[in-house]
Structures are given as C-alpha cells and as structure tokens.
Amino acid sequence: MGVPVITPSTTTREQAITDLFESVALQQTALSHILNAEGEKLQRIFAFDNITPETVLAANHSVESTVNAIAGLESVLEMKLRLFTDCACNPPRN
C-alpha cells in the first residue's frame, strides 16, 4: 500500500465553513428522525391491550439507551461546531 496523497483543495474557506455547518444540520436532522422513530415505537407498544410491566420496562430501557447515544452524538456535534466558532465569526485578515 502506498502513501496517501493529499491534493490541494479548491474549496474556499467560506464554502468549507458552510459545508461544516450543513453537515452538522444534516446529522441533527437524522438524529431527530431516530428520536421520532423511538416515539412511534413506544406508541405501538402502548397500543397493545395486554401490555405487561416487563414489556414497558424493556421498551423504556431500549429508548433510554437510544436517547443516551443520541445525547452523546449531540455533544460531539457541539464540539465540532465550537472548533469552528472563531473561523465563522472572525474572517481572516489579508
């Protein structure tokens, strides 16, 4: 395997920052869809007539696990944005 070659990009600084913010927005949209699916899952579970406490606890554990994972991902997205706060607010001086 050879050494990777990084070619210079023709992307402008402004476009790179815009792309970063857009990627965070798309990731947040995907996470919101996952949360919505979890809500729909709970609605389907609670629609059963003979729901047991064990079923409720299992569903709760599943949703809690998903929400905790999403909270962690949101923290990563926040850190990603914080890295570029200065870039977006302070344009470079020529």
C-alpha positions in Angstrom: 0.0 0.0 0.0 1.4 3.4 -0.9 1.5 6.6 1.0 -1.7 8.6 0.7 -1.5 11.8 -1.3 -3.5 14.8 -0.2 -4.1 17.1 -3.1 -4.8 20.8 -2.5 -8.4 21.7 -2.4 -10.0 24.5 -4.5 -12.7 24.9 -1.9 -12.9 28.4 -0.4 -12.7 29.0 3.3 -16.3 30.2 3.4 -17.5 27.2 1.5 -15.7 24.9 3.9 -17.3 26.5 6.9 -20.7 26.4 5.2 -20.2 22.7 4.4 -19.3 22.1 8.1 -22.5 23.7 9.3 -24.6 22.0 6.7 -23.1 18.6 7.7 -24.0 19.3 11.4 -27.5 20.3 10.4 -28.0 17.1 8.3 -26.7 14.9 11.2 -29.1 16.6 13.6 -31.9 16.0 11.2 -31.0 12.3 11.1 -30.9 12.2 14.9 -34.3 13.8 15.1 -35.7 11.1 12.8 -34.3 8.4 15.1 -35.9 10.1 18.1 -39.2 10.3 16.2 -39.0 6.6 15.4 -38.4 5.8 19.1 -41.5 7.7 19.9 -43.5 5.8 17.3 -42.2 2.6 18.7 -43.4 3.5 22.2 -46.8 4.4 20.8 -47.1 1.0 19.1 -46.1 -0.8 22.2 -48.6 1.1 24.4 -51.4 0.4 21.9 -51.3 -3.3 22.9 -54.2 -4.4 25.1 -52.4 -6.8 27.3 -49.1 -4.9 27.9 -47.0 -6.3 30.7 -44.8 -4.3 33.1 -41.8 -6.3 31.7 -42.7 -5.1 28.2 -42.9 -1.5 29.4 -39.5 -1.8 31.2 -37.8 -3.4 28.2 -39.2 -0.6 25.9 -38.1 2.0 28.4 -34.6 0.5 28.5 -34.4 0.4 24.7 -35.5 4.0 24.3 -33.3 5.2 27.2 -30.3 3.6 25.5 -31.0 5.3 22.2 -31.6 8.7 23.8 -28.3 8.4 25.7 -26.5 7.5 22.5 -28.0 10.5 20.7 -27.1 12.8 23.5 -23.5 11.7 23.2 -23.6 12.3 19.4 -25.1 15.8 20.0 -22.2 16.6 22.3 -19.8 15.6 19.6 -21.6 17.8 17.1 -21.5 20.7 19.6 -17.7 20.2 20.0 -17.4 20.1 16.2 -19.2 23.5 15.9 -17.1 25.0 18.8 -13.9 24.2 16.9 -15.0 26.5 14.1 -16.7 29.3 16.0 -13.8 31.6 15.6 -13.5 30.7 11.9 -17.1 31.6 11.3 -17.2 34.8 13.4 -13.7 36.2 12.6 -12.8 36.3 8.9 -9.1 36.0 8.1 -7.1 39.2 7.6 -5.3 39.6 4.3 
